[in-house]
Amino acid sequence: MSIDLDKNVKPSIVVNADDFGLNSSVNKAIADAFKQRLISSTTMITNMPGFEEACEIGEANKFQDRIGVHLNLMEGQPLTEAVRGCTRFCNASGSFNGLLEGTHFKFSPGEKKAVITELTAQIEMLEKRGITPTHMDSHHHFHTSIAFLPIIIKLARMKSISAIRLNCNCSEQDTPMYKKAYKLLYNAILYLFGMAKTDYFCAIDDVERVWPSLRKGTVEVMVHPTYSEDGTLVDAENREPLIEQLRPLGKYSMSSYAALKRSGRPKFLNIDKRTSL
């Protein structure tokens, strides 16, 4: 079934690949996704084993101007010492524990300082390789916790990063009102600080349901390119072929974060969970 949209008012699309720099396989998958024009931007994780290779791939394939930073407090080794001693973030061996327990509302002063130091170092890893991040998001979306929001905005302004990923605002109609209110509040704060460059954010799993409801605006679609056992380019979250999942977007031009202007007022898209293309 075709998508019934006004021909004169079309959504603008950013398809962003998370986890660039995670490992060699993911790096190659993201490079292939760029070559096949399945994605328009990526965010790089700077404390993982594939970082140096990712920098080389971005330079060789000339998409350094489409790279943002994928902040990470969830996995791997920190770049700085202070955060290693914070048991809320790291285990006894000094690695990130992937838990972020009790961080939804507040930090101690020492934890806040350690987090700022670590995340600053992660951004500066890109700067040292001559990459100016065009946008910012985070591993497992920790940046959408209200405790992190002042830190994330401060870092973005300090490092002249002009966009921060929204909290997901494409949800089914029966999503609890308190969750919708939280997301709207979070995104409104980003808008007020000039950090919201898209109107909507959703995962690739939501594309088929979101698109019939979307009539205008700018939407970021999150993907995680990797390979299946037979070498097919798939999304790591659902193992389905990327090209098939992104097919509904094929008739619309994609944009990168670098090309976007500030979004309009904060929005929320209610989607019918029964809707499909």
N, C-alpha and C positions, 0 to 999 in steps of 0.2 A: 504494500500500500504506500502510495507517495505521501510526502509530508506536505500538508496544506498550510503554506505560509504566504503571507503577502509578499509578492515579488519585489516590492519596493522597500520593504522593511525586513531585513534578514539579520539573524543573530550573527555576531562575530565570535569566532571560536579560537581558544588557545588549548591545544592538546599538549599537556606537559608530562614528560617522562620523569618520574622520581627515581632516586637511587643511582644516578650516574656516579661512578667511582666506587660502587659497592664491591665489585669484583670484575674480572676480565670478561666473563660471559655476559653479564649485564651491560658492560661497556660496549661490547660488540653489538648486542641486540639494539641498544639505543642508537648507535651509529647507523645500523641498518634501517631502523625506523625513520631516521632523518632522510636517508637516501630514498626510501620509498614514499616520502612525504606523508607519513602517517602521524607525525608529531611536529610541533612547531617550536617547542622549547623544552628545556630540561633543567633539573636542579641537581647540583653536585654535592655529594657527601664527602667531606674532606679528611676524615680521620680513618678511613677504611683502606684496605690493601690495594684497591684499584684506582686510587686517586691519581697517581702520577701518570698511569696509562690513559686515564680519562682526559687529562689535560692534553696529552699528546694527540689523542683522537680528535678532540675538539679543534685543535690547531690544524691538524692535517685535513680535516673535513670542513674547516672554515665555518663553524657555528659557535665560536667563542662568544659572539654577541647575543646568543640565545640561551646563555647559561645563567641560572640563578644559584642560590645556595640552599642546600638541604640540611638544615641544622640537625645535629644528632646528639642526644643525651641518652640514647637507648641501647646502643650496640657498639662493640669494639673498644678500643683503647682511647682514653681522653688524650688531648694534645697538651694539657696543662696539669700541673701537680695538685693544685688546691682542691680541685673537684674529686680527685682520687680519695681524699680523706672524708668525703661526705657520704655516709652510709645510705642516705636516701637515694643517691644516684649510682654508687659504685659498690662492688662486692669486695671481699677481703683481698683479692688479687689486683685490685685497682681497675678492673674493667667495668664498663657500664653494666648495671644489673638488669636493665630493661623493665624496671618496675615503676619508677617515679611515684612511689607510695606517698600519699599525704601531701602532694604538691598542688592540689586543686585550688587552694585558697591563699596560702602564704608560705614564705620562706623565712628562715632565720637570717639575720644580717650576713653571717658568714657564708651561708649557702647562696644567697643572692650574689654576693661578690664573686664566689667561685664560678657560678653559672655565667655571669657576665664575662669573666676572664676567659672561660673555655669557649664560649660562643664567639667572642671577639677573635680568638685565635683561629677558629674554624673559618671565619670570613677572610681573615688575613692570609690564610693559605691560598685562597684563590687570587687575592691581590698580588701575592708574591709571584704567581705564575702569569701575571699580566691580564687576569680576567676580572672585569668589573661586573659584579652580580647585578642582573636586571630585576630580580625578584627574590622573594624569600618564602620558604615553607619549612616543614620539619618532618623528621622521621617519626612515624606513628602519630603525627598531628599533635605533638605535645604543646605546640605553640598556641593551640586553641584553648588551653587552660587559662583561666583568668589570672592566675598567679604569674604566668609568663608574659602576659600581654604588655605591661609597662616595659619589661626588659626588651622584648622583641621590637617594640616601637622605638625605644631609645637606641638600640643597635642600628636599626634601619636608618634613622635620621643621622646618626653619627657616621655611618658608612655610605651615606647618600644612595641607599637602596630605596627605590621609589614605590615598590609594591610588596604587599604581604598577602599570602593566600587567605581567602575568606574561610570562615567556618561554613561547613556544608549547609546550604540553604535551599536544597531541593529535596523535599521530604514528602512522604505519603500524608494524606489528609488526616489520618488518625494518629499522627505523631503527637505526643503530649504537648499541651500548650506551654508548659514551663521550658521544655527543650527548644521550642520555636522562639520563645522570648529570649532565652540565653543567646541563641545564635544571632538573632536580630540585634541584640545589645552589643555583642562582640563585633559584629560587622559594622554597626553604626559607629563604634569607636574608631575602627580602621578608617572609615569614611571621613570622620571629623578630622583625623590627622593626615588626610590625603594619601593614605596607603592602600585604598581599595581601587583597583583598576579593572576588576571584573564585576559584573552584577550578580553572577551565580557561580557556584562551584559544585561539581559532582564527580563521582567516580565513574569509571567506564561501565560498571554494572548498571548504572542508572540511565545510560544514554537512551535506550529504547523507550523508557517510560517518560523521561524528561522532554524529549524532543517534540512530541505532539502537543505539549502544553506550553512550549516556549515560542513566543511570537517576536520578540526583539530583545536587545540587550547583548551583553558580552558574557560568555560562559567559559570557565576553565574546566576541562575534562582531565582527570588524573589517570595516568596509565603507568604500568610497571613492566616494560618490555623484557622478555627473556626468551629462551628457546625451549621448545618441547624436545622429547627424545628423538623425533624424526627431523629436527632442524627447523620446524615451523616457528615463525615469530608469534609468540603468544603473550598474554598478560599473566604475570606471575600470580596474581590474586585468584583468578578463576580458570587459568590454563586454556582459555579459548583463544582462537586465532584473532590477532589484533585487527587484521584487515576486515574481517567479518563484523566485528563489534563496532568498528568506526565507520562502516559503510553508510549509516544514516546521515553522517556529516559530510559525505563526499561532494554534495552539490554546493557547499558553502565554503568560502575562502577562509583559510586559517591565518591567524595573526600570532605574533610573538609578544611577550610582555613589553619588550623595548618599544613596540609600535603603539601601545595602548595609552590612552589618556585616562584621567581620573573618571571613575564610574559615576553614575547618578546616585540617587538616594538609596539607602539600604532596602533590600527586597527579600521576599520569601516566596518560593514557588511551591504551591501545593500540587502534587501529582496524584492522579488516580492510580492506585496499585494494580488495577486491572488493565490499564492502558498499555498497549504495545503498538509497534509500527506494523 
